[in-house]
Amino acid sequence: MRHTQGHKRRPGLFLITMITVALLLSAGDIHAHARTLIIEGLEETPLKWAGHEEARGIDIDIMTEVLSRMNITDYMFRFVDSGSRLLHNAQNGSSDIILTLSMSQERSTYLHYPNEAHLLLDWRFAVRAEDKTRIRFNDFSDLSRVQIGAAADYSYTSTFWNSGLDIQTVARSDLLIPMLLQKRFDAVPVNYLSTVFDSIQNGYRKDIVFLHPPLKRAPYYNVFAKASDYPGKQQFLRDYDRIIRDMRDDGQLLSILENYLGPDGLDWWQSQNFQ
């Protein structure tokens, strides 16, 4: 009798067990059995670049930490050679996430923007360290007697180009700092983050200072392609926003910045305003 009763209970027990497992799986990490997550970007130091063996950079470290906190281990970083290719891949679903884009109404038609910007990127005037007390910038009139260099293909701001300043253009932005140090210009607008990193790497950090406030500041986002078939996109975005806030609060974002920028990482972080 005991054997028979036990035998009759087993199918019910098995069914209950299977239902319980299914419910636990559905309520658990939705990314656990997903395919490889494809993350693309353009090479832009110190944000992201292809290292000798693996991708490196501030954005790479931020996204790697985000994915670790999501328990996602199947992903790859991939670099493309142009912005048009980057956006094309997102539009047709060849990639899932694009690293570091500014907000755009046109791009938002085919990209999911998270609520949280992971970086606020600045463009600031750089001057020679010897001129740090002579040249100030509160408004453009402060630069009326200063020779300005600028890259011809950069938009900066319309106010800058229409300011009436003595602006001389060069073909490429990477010429600006060398020409500043050669005293061919007195002030140049540059991407603050990349210029700080380059100055540390190439030994001229002590030779330049940056004027505050920034000429331009904009939030940048890691965005998800709407055409992507990666499962659980909406949940991913909700988790992403929460984790970026957590990393901001627990000091992980600052730690990543300091790893690449040294003491300038803290100074730059303190100038951020994510509110």
SELO-152837 format. One record per residue (C-alpha): residue number from 1; x, y, z. Coordinates in nm, 4 decimals. Layout:
N
numi c1 c2 c3
NUM X Y Z
...
# end
This chain:
275
numi c1 c2 c3
1 0.0000 0.0000 0.0000
2 0.2767 0.2419 0.0890
3 0.4571 0.1598 -0.2330
4 0.1460 0.2174 -0.4429
5 0.0616 0.5463 -0.2704
6 0.4143 0.6635 -0.3173
7 0.4013 0.5667 -0.6848
8 0.0769 0.7587 -0.7330
9 0.2206 1.0740 -0.5770
10 0.5320 1.0902 -0.7982
11 0.3698 1.2212 -1.1199
12 0.2097 1.5048 -0.9248
13 0.5341 1.5800 -0.7464
14 0.7225 1.5778 -1.0759
15 0.4701 1.8165 -1.2339
16 0.4857 2.0535 -0.9389
17 0.8657 2.0477 -0.9531
18 0.8702 2.1293 -1.3236
19 0.6238 2.4150 -1.2817
20 0.8304 2.5536 -0.9952
21 1.1499 2.5406 -1.2031
22 0.9778 2.7113 -1.4948
23 0.8491 2.9892 -1.2694
24 1.1907 3.0403 -1.1145
25 1.3535 3.0619 -1.4561
26 1.0977 3.3104 -1.5829
27 1.1364 3.5236 -1.2719
28 1.5152 3.5024 -1.2696
29 1.7798 3.6645 -1.4828
30 1.6206 3.7036 -1.8279
31 1.9639 3.7380 -1.9829
32 2.1018 3.4096 -1.8512
33 2.0550 3.2099 -2.1708
34 2.0597 3.4927 -2.4256
35 2.2845 3.5001 -2.7308
36 2.6054 3.7023 -2.7483
37 2.5413 4.0712 -2.6867
38 2.7084 4.2818 -2.9588
39 2.8381 4.6206 -2.8397
40 2.9829 4.8562 -3.1014
41 3.1635 5.1877 -3.0986
42 3.4181 5.4119 -3.2636
43 3.7722 5.4206 -3.1289
44 3.8033 5.7374 -2.9199
45 4.0620 5.7464 -2.6442
46 4.0218 5.7482 -2.3502
47 3.6602 5.6386 -2.3916
48 3.7189 5.3233 -2.5940
49 3.9820 5.1691 -2.8136
50 4.1067 4.8293 -2.9246
51 4.3943 4.7249 -2.7005
52 4.6536 4.4616 -2.7867
53 4.4406 4.1767 -2.6517
54 4.1070 4.3305 -2.5503
55 3.9070 4.6512 -2.5690
56 4.0059 4.9248 -2.3250
57 3.8746 5.2593 -2.2112
58 3.6393 5.4387 -1.9733
59 3.3263 5.3294 -2.1598
60 3.4518 4.9726 -2.1841
61 3.5093 4.9560 -1.8084
62 3.1705 5.1137 -1.7338
63 2.9807 4.8753 -1.9609
64 3.1799 4.5739 -1.8377
65 3.0847 4.6598 -1.4789
66 2.7198 4.7098 -1.5768
67 2.7078 4.3693 -1.7472
68 2.8821 4.2052 -1.4526
69 2.6156 4.3397 -1.2174
70 2.3513 4.2022 -1.4559
71 2.5252 3.8631 -1.4564
72 2.5690 3.8833 -1.8347
73 2.8900 3.7120 -1.9428
74 2.8274 3.6450 -2.3130
75 2.9126 3.9733 -2.4873
76 3.1681 4.1224 -2.7228
77 3.2977 4.4722 -2.7999
78 3.3418 4.5521 -3.1670
79 3.4851 4.8628 -3.3336
80 3.3804 5.0037 -3.6699
81 3.5564 5.2590 -3.8873
82 3.2894 5.5266 -3.9326
83 2.9894 5.6811 -3.7646
84 2.7686 5.6014 -4.0629
85 2.8579 5.2313 -4.0361
86 2.7945 5.2420 -3.6615
87 2.4429 5.3783 -3.7077
88 2.3708 5.1537 -4.0063
89 2.4486 4.8430 -3.8008
90 2.2141 4.9603 -3.5263
91 1.9368 5.0375 -3.7734
92 1.9433 4.6894 -3.9263
93 1.9977 4.5043 -3.5984
94 2.3556 4.3908 -3.6697
95 2.4537 4.5344 -3.3318
96 2.2680 4.5621 -3.0023
97 2.4311 4.8506 -2.8151
98 2.6193 5.1597 -2.9338
99 2.8615 5.3211 -2.6912
100 2.8594 5.6938 -2.6208
101 2.6090 5.8864 -2.8313
102 2.4583 6.2259 -2.7648
103 2.0812 6.2660 -2.7637
104 1.9273 6.3115 -3.1069
105 1.5599 6.3219 -3.1990
106 1.6337 6.1659 -3.5382
107 1.8426 5.8825 -3.3886
108 1.5819 5.8163 -3.1211
109 1.3513 5.6857 -3.3942
110 1.5666 5.3736 -3.4173
111 1.7547 5.3758 -3.0853
112 1.6358 5.3244 -2.7271
113 1.7995 5.5888 -2.5067
114 1.8283 5.5058 -2.1372
115 1.7231 5.7653 -1.8837
116 2.0718 5.7814 -1.7337
117 2.3651 5.9507 -1.9057
118 2.6870 5.7839 -1.7961
119 2.9043 6.0836 -1.8926
120 2.8758 6.4579 -1.9431
121 3.1396 6.5500 -2.1989
122 3.2927 6.8989 -2.2038
123 3.4570 7.1170 -2.4635
124 3.6768 7.3744 -2.2928
125 3.9311 7.6355 -2.3912
126 4.2875 7.5208 -2.3274
127 4.5622 7.7786 -2.2721
128 4.9307 7.7570 -2.1873
129 4.9989 7.7191 -1.8160
130 5.1999 8.0404 -1.8185
131 4.8834 8.2290 -1.9237
132 4.6518 8.0896 -1.6577
133 4.6261 8.4243 -1.4757
134 4.6244 8.6357 -1.7910
135 4.3462 8.4639 -1.9850
136 4.0036 8.4050 -1.8308
137 3.6705 8.2991 -1.9781
138 3.3418 8.4121 -1.8317
139 3.2032 8.5291 -2.1627
140 3.3424 8.5731 -2.5128
141 3.4402 8.9356 -2.4494
142 3.7146 8.8039 -2.2176
143 3.8824 8.6539 -2.5256
144 3.8533 8.9606 -2.7479
145 4.2307 9.0193 -2.7492
146 4.3264 8.6538 -2.7682
147 4.4158 8.4652 -3.0836
148 4.1924 8.1589 -3.1029
149 4.2576 7.8416 -3.3002
150 3.9761 7.6057 -3.3967
151 3.9203 7.3015 -3.6162
152 3.7334 7.3942 -3.9319
153 3.5122 7.0850 -3.9341
154 3.3931 7.1164 -3.5714
155 3.0595 7.2738 -3.4903
156 3.1445 7.3745 -3.1286
157 2.8551 7.6202 -3.0892
158 2.7002 7.8734 -3.3250
159 2.7638 8.1389 -3.0600
160 3.1354 8.0622 -3.0741
161 3.1567 8.1002 -3.4523
162 2.9461 8.4185 -3.4402
163 3.1297 8.5707 -3.1454
164 3.3469 8.8077 -3.3490
165 3.6631 8.6656 -3.1954
166 3.9924 8.6390 -3.3830
167 3.9472 8.2749 -3.4854
168 4.1884 8.0996 -3.7182
169 4.0977 7.7557 -3.8422
170 4.3101 7.4473 -3.8966
171 4.2241 7.1319 -4.0880
172 4.2327 6.8900 -3.7931
173 4.1595 6.9151 -3.4235
174 4.4777 6.7243 -3.3312
175 4.6822 7.0222 -3.4546
176 4.5386 7.2613 -3.1982
177 4.7381 7.1697 -2.8868
178 5.0760 7.1518 -3.0680
179 5.0100 7.4949 -3.2219
180 4.9026 7.6287 -2.8818
181 5.2290 7.5118 -2.7249
182 5.4212 7.6602 -3.0184
183 5.2516 7.9952 -2.9332
184 5.0780 8.0175 -3.2677
185 4.7474 8.0357 -3.0777
186 4.6661 8.1620 -2.7297
187 4.3548 7.9529 -2.6651
188 4.1963 7.6542 -2.8378
189 3.8611 7.4764 -2.7783
190 3.9198 7.1051 -2.7174
191 3.7458 6.7943 -2.5913
192 3.8454 6.8136 -2.2267
193 3.8467 6.4434 -2.1457
194 4.0499 6.3275 -2.4453
195 4.2920 6.6204 -2.4164
196 4.3613 6.5531 -2.0482
197 4.4276 6.1868 -2.1253
198 4.6554 6.2684 -2.4190
199 4.8460 6.5273 -2.2144
200 4.9111 6.2688 -1.9409
201 5.0190 6.0034 -2.1902
202 5.2496 6.2394 -2.3799
203 5.3969 6.4334 -2.0894
204 5.2644 6.7839 -2.1397
205 4.9917 6.7959 -1.8732
206 5.1807 7.0592 -1.6710
207 5.2086 7.2822 -1.9778
208 4.8360 7.3481 -2.0271
209 4.5376 7.4537 -1.8183
210 4.1681 7.4573 -1.8995
211 3.9349 7.7520 -1.8642
212 3.6063 7.7163 -1.6822
213 3.3112 7.7216 -1.7465
214 3.3009 7.4844 -2.0436
215 3.2350 7.6187 -2.3905
216 2.9932 7.3299 -2.4395
217 2.8688 7.0376 -2.2319
218 2.6428 6.7517 -2.3363
219 2.5200 6.4240 -2.1845
220 2.6209 6.1004 -2.3566
221 2.4450 5.7665 -2.3460
222 2.4994 5.3988 -2.4192
223 2.2019 5.3210 -2.6430
224 2.0147 5.0055 -2.7458
225 1.9147 4.9374 -3.1067
226 1.5393 4.9028 -3.1537
227 1.6030 4.6573 -3.4405
228 1.8030 4.4280 -3.2095
229 1.6435 4.0909 -3.1368
230 1.8326 4.0538 -2.8087
231 1.5760 3.9315 -2.5532
232 1.4461 4.1491 -2.2742
233 1.5479 4.4910 -2.4051
234 1.3086 4.6890 -2.1857
235 1.4179 4.5045 -1.8728
236 1.7795 4.5566 -1.9763
237 1.7242 4.9340 -1.9962
238 1.5551 4.9438 -1.6565
239 1.8398 4.7453 -1.5024
240 2.0960 4.9616 -1.6821
241 1.9515 5.2864 -1.5426
242 1.9460 5.1472 -1.1900
243 2.3038 5.0200 -1.2120
244 2.4411 5.3490 -1.3509
245 2.2783 5.5308 -1.0586
246 2.4259 5.2760 -0.8177
247 2.7733 5.3131 -0.9716
248 2.7468 5.6892 -0.9401
249 2.6476 5.6599 -0.5748
250 2.8917 5.3874 -0.4701
251 3.1968 5.5560 -0.6263
252 3.2587 5.3044 -0.9052
253 3.2218 5.5625 -1.1840
254 3.4692 5.7936 -1.0122
255 3.7133 5.5060 -0.9632
256 3.7056 5.4270 -1.3348
257 3.7697 5.7910 -1.4255
258 4.0606 5.8214 -1.1839
259 4.2139 5.5065 -1.3306
260 4.2504 5.6833 -1.6659
261 4.2814 6.0495 -1.5652
262 4.4607 6.0435 -1.2318
263 4.3912 6.3523 -1.0142
264 4.2087 6.5154 -1.3063
265 3.9496 6.2394 -1.2755
266 3.8318 6.3735 -0.9385
267 3.8380 6.7357 -1.0555
268 3.6340 6.6478 -1.3622
269 3.3925 6.4332 -1.1629
270 3.3280 6.7150 -0.9177
271 3.2373 6.9442 -1.2080
272 2.9679 6.7023 -1.3277
273 2.6017 6.7703 -1.2648
274 2.3713 6.4814 -1.3480
275 2.0607 6.6371 -1.2005
# end
